[in-house]
């Protein structure tokens, strides 16, 4: 392509983006207006630089009224700096691109495979680590045998303090609960059920101070999490096969059959009953306790824990077995089949993707954090537990805004050096708090919007440059 044709192409691109910008402005599509405006600006800058190159080589070029009006050496130099910065940003962005997996844009940045002597059956996590059981044996993440039981393990729960783990064992006719030391092999600490008691589900409170055990006589027993002495007991409306505790230790979800009942931990009083149209497979609370997820054999539903109204209902195919919220609360992960994990954006259920595990035998998944706050997907498979560091999840901007707003307000509310008590009371009051919170919120939202626009700009410039290089 000749220099004159390239110049004409740039001019046409400039006018095209200008027309599209006006069209989007007419239809009030604000985000595209911002993107096209700045893309238009960058194309104009590229035109300036190209003109400078052509003038350097004494090449005759058509000079439009627009370029003649704005052409100065100052404009050309600033355009060169802007374009150079754009190219550097594009290079930095493209250098971080990882080859995407089949999971629709989400990438696997790191994959860890922990081989096990057997296929994990029932699992639970303590921080980054995993405990699991298979048949009558219990193991840790390293695959080391840490406990034996006399009957098959039906459920295993790790103490959130990391000092012990509880197992519910059963042979079909009777069942009981045992507490083991997490660091000493076969060190049984407590046995909680007698011959006339048949536990059906167990759970620890999030602060590890209480241990819950449901019995087949519709009794819920609450134990001290350290001494395992019974503190109180409550009557339940039905016999659950699953117990799940909210992170704020306020709610306890009882699940089994085709119903879920949420009760208050302190009183045992039923808060709400959630009837389901299919068998319940799993229940889970979000990390901030604002949502409750119920997975059934036909799909999953999300409830707001303030009013327990259903917010989202997503149908699923296959045989769902496990469900977990992403720590940021925007996505959920579901084991939807033996070899398939599905991830759904709760703010846009059409934004979903699947990840396949060729070895199969997947029945459990969780999101866990390592010491550096990296979020890994943890799941079981054939003779292994796998951890994958996933990238590409779109951020939860609402949560990020709340966290940064809280941090800024805490810093603003502190007494400053040399500030008197009277001056502090005058500066920090209910009215000034509300006013300052609104200001911070506007600043944070503007900054986030600028970041999103810049990310879009980088991508669009990258596409434009890529297309130009192909011409």
Residue pairs with C-beta under 8 A, 6 or more apart in sequence:
1 9
1 471
3 54
3 59
3 61
4 59
4 61
4 62
6 50
6 471
7 47
7 50
7 51
7 54
7 61
7 62
8 62
9 468
9 471
10 43
10 46
10 47
10 50
11 47
11 64
13 43
13 464
14 40
14 43
14 44
14 47
17 36
17 39
17 40
17 43
18 40
20 32
20 36
21 33
21 36
21 37
21 40
24 32
24 33
24 36
25 33
31 453
31 456
34 453
35 453
35 456
35 457
35 460
38 453
38 457
39 457
39 460
39 461
39 464
42 82
42 83
42 86
42 457
42 461
43 464
44 79
45 78
45 79
45 80
45 82
45 83
46 79
46 83
47 67
48 67
48 71
48 75
48 76
48 79
48 80
49 76
49 79
49 80
49 83
51 61
51 67
51 71
51 76
52 76
52 80
54 61
55 61
63 71
86 457
86 458
86 461
87 465
89 454
89 458
89 461
90 458
90 461
90 462
90 465
93 458
93 459
93 462
94 462
98 107
98 108
98 109
98 391
99 107
100 106
100 107
100 392
101 107
101 108
101 355
102 354
102 355
102 356
103 343
103 353
103 354
103 355
103 390
104 352
104 353
104 354
105 353
105 392
106 343
106 353
106 355
106 390
106 391
106 392
106 393
107 390
107 391
107 392
108 388
108 389
108 390
108 391
109 389
109 390
109 391
110 376
110 388
110 389
111 386
111 387
111 388
111 389
112 376
112 386
112 387
112 388
113 384
113 386
114 130
114 141
114 142
114 143
114 384
114 385
114 386
114 387
115 143
115 383
115 384
116 132
116 139
116 143
116 383
116 384
116 385
117 139
117 143
117 145
117 383
118 134
118 135
118 137
118 139
118 383
119 134
119 361
119 380
119 381
119 382
119 383
120 130
120 132
120 133
120 134
120 139
120 364
120 380
120 385
121 132
121 133
121 134
121 135
121 153
121 363
122 132
122 133
122 153
122 154
122 155
122 156
122 364
123 130
123 131
123 132
123 133
123 156
123 364
123 366
123 380
123 385
124 130
124 131
124 132
124 156
124 157
124 158
124 165
125 131
125 158
125 366
125 368
125 378
126 158
126 159
126 160
126 162
126 165
126 182
127 162
127 368
127 369
128 368
128 369
128 370
128 371
128 376
129 140
129 141
130 140
130 141
130 368
130 378
130 385
131 138
131 139
131 140
131 141
131 146
131 156
131 158
131 165
131 182
132 138
132 139
132 156
132 380
132 385
133 139
133 149
133 153
133 156
133 167
134 153
135 152
135 153
136 148
136 149
136 150
136 151
136 152
136 153
136 169
137 145
137 147
137 148
137 149
137 153
138 145
138 146
138 147
138 148
138 149
138 153
138 156
138 165
138 167
138 180
139 145
139 146
140 146
141 385
145 185
146 180
146 182
146 185
146 186
147 165
147 167
147 180
147 185
147 186
147 188
148 186
149 167
149 169
149 178
150 169
151 169
151 170
151 171
151 174
151 175
151 176
152 169
152 170
152 171
153 167
153 168
153 169
154 168
154 169
154 170
154 175
155 167
155 168
155 201
155 202
156 165
156 166
156 167
156 168
157 165
157 166
157 167
157 202
157 203
157 204
158 165
158 182
158 204
159 165
159 166
159 182
159 204
159 208
159 225
160 204
160 205
160 206
160 207
160 208
161 208
161 225
162 182
163 181
163 182
163 183
164 179
164 180
164 181
164 182
164 189
165 179
165 180
165 182
166 177
166 178
166 179
166 180
166 202
166 204
166 211
167 177
167 178
167 180
168 175
168 176
168 177
168 199
168 200
168 201
168 202
169 175
169 176
169 177
169 178
174 195
174 198
175 193
175 198
175 199
175 200
176 191
176 192
176 193
176 194
176 197
176 199
177 191
177 192
177 193
177 199
177 202
177 213
178 188
178 190
178 191
178 192
179 188
179 189
179 190
179 191
179 192
179 228
180 186
180 187
180 188
180 189
181 187
181 188
181 189
189 228
190 228
192 199
192 213
192 223
192 228
193 199
193 213
193 215
197 215
197 217
198 215
198 216
198 217
199 213
199 214
199 215
199 216
200 214
200 215
200 216
200 239
200 240
200 241
200 256
201 213
201 214
201 240
201 241
201 242
201 243
201 254
201 256
202 211
202 212
202 213
202 214
202 243
203 211
203 212
203 243
203 244
203 245
203 252
204 210
204 211
204 212
204 225
204 245
205 211
205 212
205 225
205 245
205 249
205 265
206 245
206 246
206 247
206 248
206 249
207 225
207 249
208 225
209 224
209 225
209 226
210 222
210 223
210 224
210 225
210 231
210 249
210 265
211 222
211 223
211 224
211 225
211 228
212 220
212 221
212 222
212 223
212 243
212 245
212 252
213 220
213 221
213 223
214 220
214 221
214 236
214 239
214 240
214 243
214 254
215 221
215 239
216 239
218 235
218 236
218 237
218 238
218 239
219 233
219 234
219 235
219 236
220 233
220 234
220 235
220 236
220 254
220 263
220 268
221 230
221 233
222 230
222 231
222 232
222 233
222 234
223 229
223 230
223 231
224 231
232 268
234 263
234 267
234 268
235 268
236 254
236 261
236 263
237 254
237 261
237 270
237 273
238 254
238 256
238 257
238 259
238 261
239 256
240 254
240 255
240 256
240 261
241 255
241 256
241 257
242 253
242 254
242 255
242 256
242 280
242 282
242 283
243 252
243 253
243 254
243 255
244 252
244 253
244 255
244 283
244 284
244 285
245 251
245 252
245 253
245 265
245 285
246 252
246 253
246 285
246 289
246 292
246 305
247 285
247 286
247 287
247 288
247 289
248 289
249 265
250 264
250 265
250 289
251 262
251 263
251 264
251 265
251 271
251 285
251 289
251 292
251 305
252 262
252 263
252 264
252 265
253 260
253 261
253 262
253 283
253 285
253 292
254 260
254 261
254 262
254 263
255 261
255 280
255 282
255 283
255 294
256 280
257 279
257 280
258 275
258 276
258 277
258 278
258 279
258 280
258 296
259 273
259 274
259 275
259 276
259 280
260 273
260 274
260 276
260 280
260 283
260 294
261 270
261 272
261 273
261 274
262 270
262 271
262 272
262 273
262 274
262 292
262 308
263 269
263 270
263 271
264 271
271 308
272 308
274 294
274 301
274 303
274 308
276 294
276 296
276 301
277 296
277 298
278 296
278 297
278 298
278 299
279 296
279 297
280 294
280 295
280 296
281 295
281 296
281 297
281 320
281 321
281 322
281 323
282 293
282 294
282 295
282 320
282 321
282 322
282 323
283 292
283 293
283 294
283 295
283 323
284 292
284 293
284 295
284 323
284 324
284 325
285 291
285 292
285 293
285 305
285 325
286 292
286 293
286 325
286 329
287 325
287 327
287 329
288 329
288 399
289 305
290 304
290 305
290 306
290 329
291 302
291 303
291 304
291 305
291 311
291 325
291 329
291 346
292 302
292 303
292 305
292 308
293 300
293 301
293 302
293 303
293 323
293 325
293 332
294 300
294 301
294 303
295 320
295 322
295 323
295 334
296 320
297 319
297 320
298 315
298 316
299 313
299 314
299 315
299 316
299 320
300 313
300 314
300 316
300 320
300 323
300 332
300 334
301 310
301 312
301 313
301 314
302 310
302 311
302 312
302 313
302 332
302 346
303 309
303 310
303 311
304 311
311 346
312 346
312 349
314 344
314 349
316 334
316 336
316 342
317 336
318 336
318 337
318 340
319 336
319 337
319 338
320 334
320 335
320 336
320 337
321 335
321 363
321 364
322 334
322 335
322 363
322 364
322 365
323 332
323 333
323 334
323 335
324 332
324 333
324 365
324 366
324 367
325 331
325 332
325 367
326 332
326 333
326 367
326 375
326 393
327 367
327 369
327 375
328 375
328 393
328 395
328 396
328 399
329 346
329 396
329 399
330 345
330 346
330 347
330 393
330 394
330 395
330 396
330 399
331 343
331 344
331 345
331 346
331 393
332 343
332 344
332 346
333 341
333 342
333 343
333 365
333 367
333 377
334 341
334 342
334 343
334 344
334 365
335 341
335 362
335 363
335 364
335 365
335 379
336 342
336 354
337 362
338 360
338 361
338 362
338 363
339 356
339 357
339 358
339 359
339 360
339 362
340 354
340 355
340 356
340 357
340 362
341 354
341 355
341 356
341 357
341 362
341 365
341 377
341 379
342 352
342 353
342 354
342 355
343 352
343 353
343 354
343 355
344 351
344 352
345 351
345 352
345 394
351 394
357 379
357 381
357 386
359 381
359 382
359 384
360 381
360 382
361 380
361 381
361 382
362 379
362 380
362 381
363 380
364 379
364 380
365 377
365 378
365 379
366 377
366 378
366 379
367 375
367 376
367 377
367 378
368 375
368 376
368 378
368 387
369 375
369 376
370 376
374 389
375 389
375 390
376 387
376 388
376 389
376 390
377 387
377 388
377 389
377 390
378 385
378 386
378 387
379 385
379 386
380 386
397 448
400 448
401 441
401 444
401 445
401 448
404 444
405 437
405 440
405 441
405 444
408 440
408 444
409 433
409 436
409 437
409 440
412 428
412 436
412 440
413 428
413 433
415 421
415 424
416 424
419 427
